[in-house]
Amino acid sequence: MKISIIFTTYNSPSWLQKVLWGLDQQTDNNFEIVIADDGSTTETQHVIDKFQSISSIPIKHIWQEDNGFQKCSVLNKAIIASNGEYLIFTDGDCIPRKDFIAVHRAYAEPGYFLSGGYLKLPLMLSQDITQKNIQDGVCFNKHWLIKRGLKKSHKLWKLNRSSIINRLLNHLTPTKKTWNGHNASCFKKEVIAINGFDERMQYGGQDREFGSRLKNLGLKAKQIRYSAICIHLDHSKSYENTASWEKNHSIRKASIKNRVIETPAGIKKANNF
């Protein structure tokens, strides 16, 4: 099964570079990278070009003009461009552990989407992680992170390496099995069936709305919160605003209430797919 991993980026070349380093360490290398770029400058292109020169992983750079926060639009373009029959979605600020692709492949099942999580790091620690730290895997070691300033908490259970304990934690966690844009996956045909992401939506809850329509389609959610691991690099969110959240909440509420499956503002309408 060919997999495409899709993630967005916007003028964050340092974070993008670390994500690409993480993808280059994957134990399962039967996948392609599709970068959904919401209008970055040429510095991002330089990072991608350099990665292409040293890695054998196929990579596509889907760029659209900067017109404010238009994540859903560029994600739909990336979905169209992807060649995989199975799609993994993450973010351009999330470094995947070396078994990230392998775990998604192992848990993939028709009729389900996978719901993963992340471990968020503070800004200084996010900045300090090097290529060698990612290659060695130490940035996924709780002791290494604590020694460098990460506070101890129950969230560090996400870095546990026992597959038996992880499966138990996946089952016991009270966290809802939602579609999380930083760590989720399903078959491409199911994404097409719901017409992709709703391009009326900007920042705030657009991933949850997407997941609601997958459930309306008949999919169930499978929890992999403690099995598919990525670490989230800290950054500001200048694009966050109350009006966007309220608008998106209204759209999601209507999708749930009316059991909407196919958004009227998705792949087919916006991209002549």
LUMTOR-182324 format. One record per residue (C-alpha): residue in one letter; x, y, z negated. Coordinates in Angstrom, 3 decimals, always signed. Layout:
# residues N
<pt res="A" c1="X" c2="Y" c3="Z"/>
...
This chain:
# residues 273
<pt res="M" c1="+0.000" c2="+0.000" c3="+0.000"/>
<pt res="K" c1="+1.524" c2="+3.317" c3="+1.096"/>
<pt res="I" c1="+1.236" c2="+6.034" c3="-1.536"/>
<pt res="S" c1="+1.329" c2="+9.803" c3="-1.116"/>
<pt res="I" c1="+2.124" c2="+11.929" c3="-4.141"/>
<pt res="I" c1="+0.659" c2="+15.424" c3="-3.818"/>
<pt res="F" c1="+1.421" c2="+18.445" c3="-5.973"/>
<pt res="T" c1="+1.131" c2="+22.220" c3="-5.749"/>
<pt res="T" c1="+3.833" c2="+24.821" c3="-6.180"/>
<pt res="Y" c1="+4.049" c2="+28.607" c3="-6.122"/>
<pt res="N" c1="+7.318" c2="+30.522" c3="-6.443"/>
<pt res="S" c1="+8.767" c2="+28.191" c3="-9.087"/>
<pt res="P" c1="+11.863" c2="+26.819" c3="-7.335"/>
<pt res="S" c1="+13.692" c2="+25.805" c3="-10.530"/>
<pt res="W" c1="+10.730" c2="+23.765" c3="-11.773"/>
<pt res="L" c1="+10.153" c2="+22.319" c3="-8.277"/>
<pt res="Q" c1="+13.758" c2="+21.174" c3="-8.132"/>
<pt res="K" c1="+13.395" c2="+19.278" c3="-11.417"/>
<pt res="V" c1="+10.188" c2="+17.613" c3="-10.248"/>
<pt res="L" c1="+11.915" c2="+16.486" c3="-7.045"/>
<pt res="W" c1="+14.837" c2="+15.118" c3="-9.054"/>
<pt res="G" c1="+12.330" c2="+13.068" c3="-11.055"/>
<pt res="L" c1="+10.686" c2="+11.718" c3="-7.918"/>
<pt res="D" c1="+14.081" c2="+10.760" c3="-6.501"/>
<pt res="Q" c1="+14.626" c2="+8.454" c3="-9.514"/>
<pt res="Q" c1="+11.447" c2="+6.397" c3="-9.036"/>
<pt res="T" c1="+11.790" c2="+2.617" c3="-9.288"/>
<pt res="D" c1="+9.022" c2="+2.275" c3="-6.691"/>
<pt res="N" c1="+10.211" c2="+4.144" c3="-3.598"/>
<pt res="N" c1="+7.399" c2="+3.209" c3="-1.197"/>
<pt res="F" c1="+5.816" c2="+6.656" c3="-1.205"/>
<pt res="E" c1="+5.923" c2="+10.049" c3="+0.468"/>
<pt res="I" c1="+5.951" c2="+13.507" c3="-1.115"/>
<pt res="V" c1="+3.463" c2="+16.121" c3="+0.063"/>
<pt res="I" c1="+4.117" c2="+19.584" c3="-1.391"/>
<pt res="A" c1="+1.080" c2="+21.874" c3="-1.319"/>
<pt res="D" c1="+2.614" c2="+25.351" c3="-1.344"/>
<pt res="D" c1="+0.244" c2="+28.227" c3="-2.154"/>
<pt res="G" c1="+2.343" c2="+30.925" c3="-0.489"/>
<pt res="S" c1="+5.885" c2="+30.703" c3="-1.928"/>
<pt res="T" c1="+8.825" c2="+32.662" c3="-0.523"/>
<pt res="T" c1="+11.776" c2="+31.158" c3="+1.358"/>
<pt res="E" c1="+13.582" c2="+30.222" c3="-1.879"/>
<pt res="T" c1="+11.160" c2="+27.311" c3="-2.269"/>
<pt res="Q" c1="+11.868" c2="+26.205" c3="+1.299"/>
<pt res="H" c1="+15.596" c2="+26.178" c3="+0.509"/>
<pt res="V" c1="+15.018" c2="+23.851" c3="-2.458"/>
<pt res="I" c1="+13.005" c2="+21.480" c3="-0.259"/>
<pt res="D" c1="+15.580" c2="+21.563" c3="+2.551"/>
<pt res="K" c1="+18.387" c2="+20.728" c3="+0.118"/>
<pt res="F" c1="+16.387" c2="+17.830" c3="-1.330"/>
<pt res="Q" c1="+15.659" c2="+16.476" c3="+2.148"/>
<pt res="S" c1="+19.382" c2="+16.455" c3="+2.913"/>
<pt res="I" c1="+20.206" c2="+14.174" c3="-0.039"/>
<pt res="S" c1="+17.101" c2="+11.991" c3="-0.454"/>
<pt res="S" c1="+15.615" c2="+9.251" c3="+1.729"/>
<pt res="I" c1="+12.076" c2="+9.887" c3="+0.476"/>
<pt res="P" c1="+9.792" c2="+11.277" c3="+3.223"/>
<pt res="I" c1="+8.654" c2="+14.786" c3="+2.334"/>
<pt res="K" c1="+6.152" c2="+17.203" c3="+3.837"/>
<pt res="H" c1="+5.914" c2="+20.888" c3="+3.018"/>
<pt res="I" c1="+2.402" c2="+22.243" c3="+3.554"/>
<pt res="W" c1="+2.498" c2="+26.038" c3="+3.244"/>
<pt res="Q" c1="-0.283" c2="+28.590" c3="+3.368"/>
<pt res="E" c1="-0.137" c2="+32.361" c3="+3.186"/>
<pt res="D" c1="-0.223" c2="+33.932" c3="-0.280"/>
<pt res="N" c1="-3.785" c2="+35.127" c3="-0.870"/>
<pt res="G" c1="-4.040" c2="+34.869" c3="-4.636"/>
<pt res="F" c1="-4.672" c2="+31.594" c3="-6.459"/>
<pt res="Q" c1="-5.969" c2="+29.245" c3="-3.730"/>
<pt res="K" c1="-4.888" c2="+25.860" c3="-5.076"/>
<pt res="C" c1="-7.952" c2="+23.982" c3="-3.829"/>
<pt res="S" c1="-7.433" c2="+25.204" c3="-0.282"/>
<pt res="V" c1="-3.805" c2="+24.122" c3="-0.032"/>
<pt res="L" c1="-4.558" c2="+20.804" c3="-1.746"/>
<pt res="N" c1="-7.110" c2="+20.047" c3="+0.950"/>
<pt res="K" c1="-4.522" c2="+20.826" c3="+3.623"/>
<pt res="A" c1="-2.080" c2="+18.487" c3="+1.894"/>
<pt res="I" c1="-4.684" c2="+15.717" c3="+1.691"/>
<pt res="I" c1="-5.254" c2="+15.954" c3="+5.446"/>
<pt res="A" c1="-1.495" c2="+15.828" c3="+6.081"/>
<pt res="S" c1="-0.903" c2="+12.816" c3="+3.805"/>
<pt res="N" c1="-0.284" c2="+9.372" c3="+5.298"/>
<pt res="G" c1="-0.893" c2="+7.291" c3="+2.180"/>
<pt res="E" c1="-4.009" c2="+5.219" c3="+1.653"/>
<pt res="Y" c1="-3.625" c2="+5.933" c3="-2.054"/>
<pt res="L" c1="-3.092" c2="+9.455" c3="-3.429"/>
<pt res="I" c1="-1.420" c2="+10.465" c3="-6.689"/>
<pt res="F" c1="-1.914" c2="+14.069" c3="-7.782"/>
<pt res="T" c1="+0.432" c2="+15.883" c3="-10.143"/>
<pt res="D" c1="+1.783" c2="+19.440" c3="-10.535"/>
<pt res="G" c1="+4.939" c2="+21.247" c3="-9.504"/>
<pt res="D" c1="+5.826" c2="+21.729" c3="-13.172"/>
<pt res="C" c1="+5.597" c2="+18.065" c3="-14.252"/>
<pt res="I" c1="+8.677" c2="+15.831" c3="-14.154"/>
<pt res="P" c1="+7.657" c2="+12.172" c3="-13.693"/>
<pt res="R" c1="+9.354" c2="+9.355" c3="-15.569"/>
<pt res="K" c1="+11.067" c2="+6.847" c3="-13.280"/>
<pt res="D" c1="+8.163" c2="+4.350" c3="-13.516"/>
<pt res="F" c1="+5.470" c2="+6.957" c3="-12.726"/>
<pt res="I" c1="+4.699" c2="+5.743" c3="-9.193"/>
<pt res="A" c1="+5.002" c2="+2.087" c3="-10.217"/>
<pt res="V" c1="+2.468" c2="+2.514" c3="-13.039"/>
<pt res="H" c1="-0.085" c2="+4.215" c3="-10.805"/>
<pt res="R" c1="+0.339" c2="+1.452" c3="-8.233"/>
<pt res="A" c1="-0.057" c2="-1.269" c3="-10.874"/>
<pt res="Y" c1="-3.276" c2="+0.211" c3="-12.285"/>
<pt res="A" c1="-4.841" c2="+1.221" c3="-8.942"/>
<pt res="E" c1="-8.172" c2="-0.505" c3="-8.336"/>
<pt res="P" c1="-11.039" c2="+0.070" c3="-5.888"/>
<pt res="G" c1="-13.965" c2="+1.775" c3="-7.607"/>
<pt res="Y" c1="-11.776" c2="+3.562" c3="-10.155"/>
<pt res="F" c1="-9.707" c2="+6.694" c3="-10.495"/>
<pt res="L" c1="-6.804" c2="+6.850" c3="-12.922"/>
<pt res="S" c1="-6.636" c2="+9.463" c3="-15.677"/>
<pt res="G" c1="-3.189" c2="+10.281" c3="-17.062"/>
<pt res="G" c1="-1.766" c2="+12.951" c3="-19.334"/>
<pt res="Y" c1="+1.459" c2="+14.809" c3="-20.048"/>
<pt res="L" c1="+3.794" c2="+15.861" c3="-22.835"/>
<pt res="K" c1="+4.233" c2="+19.635" c3="-22.893"/>
<pt res="L" c1="+7.667" c2="+21.090" c3="-23.651"/>
<pt res="P" c1="+8.507" c2="+24.585" c3="-24.940"/>
<pt res="L" c1="+10.062" c2="+27.056" c3="-22.507"/>
<pt res="M" c1="+13.649" c2="+26.923" c3="-23.739"/>
<pt res="L" c1="+13.747" c2="+23.138" c3="-23.625"/>
<pt res="S" c1="+12.099" c2="+23.172" c3="-20.194"/>
<pt res="Q" c1="+14.879" c2="+25.451" c3="-18.937"/>
<pt res="D" c1="+17.661" c2="+23.364" c3="-20.473"/>
<pt res="I" c1="+16.810" c2="+20.032" c3="-18.796"/>
<pt res="T" c1="+19.432" c2="+19.187" c3="-16.174"/>
<pt res="Q" c1="+19.553" c2="+16.852" c3="-13.202"/>
<pt res="K" c1="+21.716" c2="+14.468" c3="-15.221"/>
<pt res="N" c1="+19.165" c2="+14.454" c3="-18.076"/>
<pt res="I" c1="+16.511" c2="+13.385" c3="-15.566"/>
<pt res="Q" c1="+18.739" c2="+10.796" c3="-13.898"/>
<pt res="D" c1="+19.711" c2="+9.302" c3="-17.272"/>
<pt res="G" c1="+16.096" c2="+9.458" c3="-18.494"/>
<pt res="V" c1="+17.048" c2="+11.075" c3="-21.809"/>
<pt res="C" c1="+14.502" c2="+13.856" c3="-21.360"/>
<pt res="F" c1="+11.845" c2="+11.165" c3="-21.861"/>
<pt res="N" c1="+13.417" c2="+10.064" c3="-25.152"/>
<pt res="K" c1="+11.652" c2="+11.494" c3="-28.209"/>
<pt res="H" c1="+14.806" c2="+11.510" c3="-30.347"/>
<pt res="W" c1="+16.712" c2="+13.497" c3="-27.717"/>
<pt res="L" c1="+13.856" c2="+15.998" c3="-27.436"/>
<pt res="I" c1="+13.448" c2="+16.414" c3="-31.213"/>
<pt res="K" c1="+17.177" c2="+17.006" c3="-31.601"/>
<pt res="R" c1="+16.795" c2="+19.869" c3="-29.098"/>
<pt res="G" c1="+13.920" c2="+21.555" c3="-30.882"/>
<pt res="L" c1="+10.713" c2="+19.740" c3="-29.945"/>
<pt res="K" c1="+8.414" c2="+19.523" c3="-32.960"/>
<pt res="K" c1="+7.461" c2="+16.084" c3="-34.232"/>
<pt res="S" c1="+3.829" c2="+15.176" c3="-33.595"/>
<pt res="H" c1="+1.548" c2="+12.286" c3="-32.693"/>
<pt res="K" c1="+1.873" c2="+13.390" c3="-29.053"/>
<pt res="L" c1="+5.322" c2="+11.813" c3="-28.950"/>
<pt res="W" c1="+3.604" c2="+8.418" c3="-28.858"/>
<pt res="K" c1="+3.288" c2="+9.112" c3="-25.123"/>
<pt res="L" c1="+7.007" c2="+8.412" c3="-24.809"/>
<pt res="N" c1="+6.733" c2="+4.926" c3="-26.257"/>
<pt res="R" c1="+8.202" c2="+2.316" c3="-23.872"/>
<pt res="S" c1="+6.269" c2="-0.769" c3="-25.049"/>
<pt res="S" c1="+3.703" c2="-1.699" c3="-22.379"/>
<pt res="I" c1="+1.654" c2="-3.644" c3="-24.937"/>
<pt res="I" c1="+1.419" c2="-0.689" c3="-27.333"/>
<pt res="N" c1="+0.726" c2="+1.683" c3="-24.441"/>
<pt res="R" c1="-2.224" c2="-0.401" c3="-23.244"/>
<pt res="L" c1="-3.597" c2="-0.416" c3="-26.785"/>
<pt res="L" c1="-3.201" c2="+3.370" c3="-27.065"/>
<pt res="N" c1="-4.884" c2="+3.847" c3="-23.679"/>
<pt res="H" c1="-7.835" c2="+1.948" c3="-25.090"/>
<pt res="L" c1="-7.924" c2="+3.653" c3="-28.504"/>
<pt res="T" c1="-7.352" c2="+7.300" c3="-27.562"/>
<pt res="P" c1="-10.374" c2="+9.572" c3="-28.140"/>
<pt res="T" c1="-9.325" c2="+11.708" c3="-25.167"/>
<pt res="K" c1="-11.909" c2="+11.601" c3="-22.387"/>
<pt res="K" c1="-11.065" c2="+9.863" c3="-19.125"/>
<pt res="T" c1="-11.205" c2="+12.926" c3="-16.887"/>
<pt res="W" c1="-9.568" c2="+13.831" c3="-13.600"/>
<pt res="N" c1="-6.407" c2="+15.708" c3="-14.624"/>
<pt res="G" c1="-4.625" c2="+17.538" c3="-11.819"/>
<pt res="H" c1="-1.225" c2="+16.946" c3="-13.382"/>
<pt res="N" c1="-1.614" c2="+13.142" c3="-13.481"/>
<pt res="A" c1="-4.443" c2="+11.357" c3="-11.679"/>
<pt res="S" c1="-4.947" c2="+9.142" c3="-8.644"/>
<pt res="C" c1="-7.436" c2="+7.341" c3="-6.414"/>
<pt res="F" c1="-7.823" c2="+6.008" c3="-2.869"/>
<pt res="K" c1="-7.727" c2="+8.602" c3="-0.090"/>
<pt res="K" c1="-11.007" c2="+7.377" c3="+1.401"/>
<pt res="E" c1="-12.733" c2="+8.362" c3="-1.854"/>
<pt res="V" c1="-11.227" c2="+11.850" c3="-1.725"/>
<pt res="I" c1="-12.512" c2="+12.224" c3="+1.836"/>
<pt res="A" c1="-15.938" c2="+10.901" c3="+0.812"/>
<pt res="I" c1="-16.411" c2="+13.789" c3="-1.646"/>
<pt res="N" c1="-14.948" c2="+16.295" c3="+0.858"/>
<pt res="G" c1="-11.891" c2="+17.063" c3="-1.240"/>
<pt res="F" c1="-11.591" c2="+20.044" c3="-3.557"/>
<pt res="D" c1="-14.141" c2="+22.848" c3="-3.705"/>
<pt res="E" c1="-12.471" c2="+25.872" c3="-2.114"/>
<pt res="R" c1="-14.849" c2="+28.313" c3="-3.791"/>
<pt res="M" c1="-13.013" c2="+27.591" c3="-7.031"/>
<pt res="Q" c1="-9.866" c2="+29.321" c3="-8.235"/>
<pt res="Y" c1="-8.124" c2="+28.767" c3="-11.562"/>
<pt res="G" c1="-9.960" c2="+26.959" c3="-14.338"/>
<pt res="G" c1="-11.626" c2="+23.566" c3="-14.330"/>
<pt res="Q" c1="-11.397" c2="+22.810" c3="-10.621"/>
<pt res="D" c1="-9.857" c2="+19.415" c3="-11.328"/>
<pt res="R" c1="-12.671" c2="+18.450" c3="-13.712"/>
<pt res="E" c1="-15.259" c2="+19.412" c3="-11.082"/>
<pt res="F" c1="-13.446" c2="+17.207" c3="-8.558"/>
<pt res="G" c1="-13.573" c2="+14.318" c3="-11.046"/>
<pt res="S" c1="-17.277" c2="+14.879" c3="-11.681"/>
<pt res="R" c1="-18.003" c2="+14.366" c3="-7.990"/>
<pt res="L" c1="-15.884" c2="+11.203" c3="-7.927"/>
<pt res="K" c1="-18.073" c2="+9.893" c3="-10.745"/>
<pt res="N" c1="-21.191" c2="+10.942" c3="-8.818"/>
<pt res="L" c1="-19.821" c2="+8.877" c3="-5.933"/>
<pt res="G" c1="-19.854" c2="+5.885" c3="-8.273"/>
<pt res="L" c1="-16.248" c2="+5.717" c3="-9.411"/>
<pt res="K" c1="-15.335" c2="+4.846" c3="-12.977"/>
<pt res="A" c1="-12.309" c2="+6.257" c3="-14.775"/>
<pt res="K" c1="-9.417" c2="+4.214" c3="-16.110"/>
<pt res="Q" c1="-7.208" c2="+5.631" c3="-18.879"/>
<pt res="I" c1="-3.427" c2="+5.544" c3="-18.308"/>
<pt res="R" c1="-2.560" c2="+8.410" c3="-20.638"/>
<pt res="Y" c1="+0.158" c2="+6.452" c3="-22.440"/>
<pt res="S" c1="+1.447" c2="+4.477" c3="-19.460"/>
<pt res="A" c1="+2.033" c2="+7.001" c3="-16.638"/>
<pt res="I" c1="+4.326" c2="+9.585" c3="-18.181"/>
<pt res="C" c1="+5.312" c2="+13.066" c3="-17.081"/>
<pt res="I" c1="+6.693" c2="+16.000" c3="-19.047"/>
<pt res="H" c1="+5.198" c2="+19.437" c3="-18.485"/>
<pt res="L" c1="+7.554" c2="+22.396" c3="-18.132"/>
<pt res="D" c1="+6.321" c2="+25.583" c3="-19.790"/>
<pt res="H" c1="+5.538" c2="+28.762" c3="-17.855"/>
<pt res="S" c1="+3.239" c2="+31.791" c3="-17.903"/>
<pt res="K" c1="-0.190" c2="+31.778" c3="-16.225"/>
<pt res="S" c1="-0.662" c2="+35.267" c3="-14.821"/>
<pt res="Y" c1="-3.456" c2="+33.983" c3="-12.557"/>
<pt res="E" c1="-5.727" c2="+32.980" c3="-15.469"/>
<pt res="N" c1="-8.829" c2="+35.143" c3="-15.951"/>
<pt res="T" c1="-12.269" c2="+34.918" c3="-17.563"/>
<pt res="A" c1="-14.280" c2="+35.626" c3="-14.397"/>
<pt res="S" c1="-12.646" c2="+32.700" c3="-12.574"/>
<pt res="W" c1="-13.350" c2="+30.336" c3="-15.471"/>
<pt res="E" c1="-17.007" c2="+31.383" c3="-15.607"/>
<pt res="K" c1="-17.509" c2="+30.981" c3="-11.869"/>
<pt res="N" c1="-15.863" c2="+27.559" c3="-11.848"/>
<pt res="H" c1="-17.847" c2="+26.418" c3="-14.868"/>
<pt res="S" c1="-21.046" c2="+27.342" c3="-13.078"/>
<pt res="I" c1="-20.062" c2="+25.316" c3="-9.994"/>
<pt res="R" c1="-19.060" c2="+22.312" c3="-12.088"/>
<pt res="K" c1="-22.283" c2="+22.498" c3="-14.114"/>
<pt res="A" c1="-24.295" c2="+22.467" c3="-10.870"/>
<pt res="S" c1="-22.276" c2="+19.525" c3="-9.519"/>
<pt res="I" c1="-23.077" c2="+17.492" c3="-12.617"/>
<pt res="K" c1="-26.729" c2="+18.517" c3="-12.869"/>
<pt res="N" c1="-27.488" c2="+17.944" c3="-9.175"/>
<pt res="R" c1="-25.221" c2="+14.892" c3="-8.874"/>
<pt res="V" c1="-23.344" c2="+16.499" c3="-6.013"/>
<pt res="I" c1="-20.986" c2="+14.151" c3="-4.188"/>
<pt res="E" c1="-19.775" c2="+16.136" c3="-1.192"/>
<pt res="T" c1="-18.842" c2="+19.761" c3="-1.782"/>
<pt res="P" c1="-20.088" c2="+22.162" c3="+0.902"/>
<pt res="A" c1="-16.794" c2="+24.063" c3="+0.709"/>
<pt res="G" c1="-14.178" c2="+21.380" c3="+1.102"/>
<pt res="I" c1="-12.020" c2="+19.641" c3="+3.674"/>
<pt res="K" c1="-14.485" c2="+19.289" c3="+6.520"/>
<pt res="K" c1="-15.879" c2="+22.814" c3="+6.574"/>
<pt res="A" c1="-12.684" c2="+24.692" c3="+5.829"/>
<pt res="N" c1="-10.218" c2="+22.681" c3="+7.938"/>
<pt res="N" c1="-12.275" c2="+21.292" c3="+10.824"/>
<pt res="F" c1="-11.383" c2="+17.785" c3="+9.659"/>
